[in-house]
């Protein structure tokens, strides 16, 4: 069956989405926090097969110049089949932004490069726990 993309947040099983994140593997996520972050994002995408969540992503946008894509996740058995690419395209198009930035998991950069994204020389971040982010490979 075909994978459908939706922005309908009302039917999302947040506990299941937390499992998708863990299996992807993007780490453990609190379902309550996931719900809050997706609700507070301007653009959301949920990938469904037969009504079951197999992937997701979100973007923060100003609807004109900039958007930031975050939390793109796809179950392992659906990776490499174009689902992640479709989620990325959905988020970028719906954001209506001229410039789209993203936050990537270390080691996944090639996936985004294939979609036209380029490494930035001046991107910086301020993190609540910088030592953990350094150990995870996100920052120097």
Phi, psi and omega per residue, in radians:
X1 nan 2.613 -3.125
X2 -1.274 2.587 3.068
X3 -1.540 2.201 -3.141
X4 -1.744 2.489 3.057
X5 -1.817 2.425 -3.102
X6 -2.496 2.662 3.000
X7 -1.905 0.184 -3.115
X8 -1.298 1.879 -3.084
X9 -1.485 -0.236 -3.025
X10 -1.239 -0.362 -3.084
X11 -1.858 0.099 -3.069
X12 -1.265 2.292 3.014
X13 -1.587 1.784 -3.029
X14 -1.154 -0.540 3.067
X15 -1.140 -0.714 3.115
X16 -1.169 -0.693 3.103
X17 -1.077 -0.663 3.085
X18 -1.072 -0.651 3.086
X19 -1.155 -0.719 3.104
X20 -1.025 -0.796 3.115
X21 -1.039 -0.786 -3.105
X22 -1.159 -0.711 -3.108
X23 -1.313 -0.394 -2.997
X24 -1.053 -0.683 -0.103
X25 -1.739 2.113 3.049
X26 -2.034 0.237 3.066
X27 1.657 3.010 3.138
X28 -1.328 2.401 3.101
X29 -2.287 2.466 3.076
X30 -1.383 2.141 -3.124
X31 -0.981 -0.599 3.129
X32 -1.167 -0.743 3.121
X33 -1.203 -0.706 3.080
X34 -0.986 -0.830 3.139
X35 -1.014 -0.813 -3.106
X36 -1.113 -0.753 -3.116
X37 -1.181 -0.689 3.114
X38 -1.217 -0.691 3.091
X39 -1.075 -0.636 -3.083
X40 -1.491 0.020 3.127
X41 -1.665 2.497 -3.102
X42 -1.182 -0.586 -3.104
X43 -2.271 2.369 3.120
X44 -2.331 2.585 3.093
X45 -2.426 2.315 3.089
X46 -2.188 2.215 3.126
X47 -1.705 2.181 -3.045
X48 -2.216 2.398 2.979
X49 -2.123 2.095 -3.075
X50 0.911 0.648 3.116
X51 1.438 -0.070 -3.125
X52 -1.734 2.324 -3.111
X53 -1.211 2.159 3.124
X54 -2.090 -0.159 3.128
X55 -2.973 2.923 -3.128
X56 -2.871 2.987 3.041
X57 -3.029 2.878 3.139
X58 -2.576 2.804 3.092
X59 -2.466 2.507 2.991
X60 -1.779 2.324 -3.039
X61 -2.522 2.673 2.975
X62 -1.739 0.045 3.076
X63 1.220 0.113 -3.118
X64 -2.332 -1.183 -3.015
X65 -1.750 -0.835 -2.994
X66 -2.244 2.532 2.970
X67 -2.433 2.654 3.058
X68 -2.188 2.128 3.117
X69 -1.596 2.347 -3.087
X70 -2.405 2.747 2.940
X71 0.984 0.710 3.030
X72 -1.375 2.150 -3.041
X73 -2.487 2.431 3.114
X74 -2.451 2.370 3.083
X75 -0.979 2.524 -3.091
X76 -0.920 -0.705 -3.087
X77 -1.253 -0.169 3.096
X78 -1.882 -0.081 3.119
X79 -1.245 2.599 3.138
X80 1.391 0.158 -3.121
X81 -2.024 0.150 3.101
X82 1.661 -0.053 -3.114
X83 -1.151 -0.805 3.125
X84 -1.078 -0.708 3.105
X85 -1.077 -0.757 3.131
X86 -1.137 -0.702 3.104
X87 -1.088 -0.796 3.136
X88 -1.047 -0.788 3.141
X89 -1.105 -0.768 3.116
X90 -0.982 -0.871 -3.096
X91 -1.127 -0.798 -3.121
X92 -1.113 -0.797 -3.122
X93 -1.137 -0.790 -3.096
X94 -1.205 -0.407 -3.125
X95 -1.232 -0.388 -3.118
X96 1.054 0.292 -3.074
X97 -1.556 2.538 3.067
X98 -1.256 -0.616 -3.076
X99 -2.140 2.202 -3.121
X100 -2.080 2.140 3.083
X101 -1.838 2.859 3.069
X102 -2.602 2.788 3.076
X103 -1.943 2.025 -3.043
X104 -1.903 2.620 2.986
X105 -1.282 2.345 3.095
X106 -0.941 2.339 -3.128
X107 1.711 -0.208 -3.136
X108 -1.805 0.131 -3.060
X109 -1.034 -0.651 -3.127
X110 -1.030 -0.677 3.106
X111 -0.979 -0.831 -3.104
X112 -1.260 -0.609 3.086
X113 -1.068 -0.657 3.101
X114 -1.111 -0.395 3.127
X115 -1.607 0.041 3.105
X116 1.768 -0.052 3.128
X117 -1.322 2.541 -3.114
X118 -2.167 2.585 3.089
X119 -1.114 2.498 3.127
X120 -1.770 2.490 3.140
X121 -1.522 -0.357 -3.027
X122 -2.074 0.159 -3.140
X123 -1.192 2.426 3.138
X124 -2.468 2.803 3.127
X125 -2.474 2.664 3.062
X126 -2.043 1.985 -3.004
X127 -1.987 2.571 3.109
X128 -1.117 -0.600 -3.128
X129 -2.305 1.348 -3.054
X130 -1.090 -0.557 -3.130
X131 -1.131 -0.722 3.084
X132 -1.122 -0.756 3.114
X133 -1.096 -0.630 3.083
X134 -1.144 -0.793 3.128
X135 -1.094 -0.566 3.129
X136 -1.408 -0.127 3.094
X137 1.573 0.187 -3.137
X138 -1.393 -0.575 -3.102
X139 -2.340 2.822 3.137
X140 -1.453 nan nan
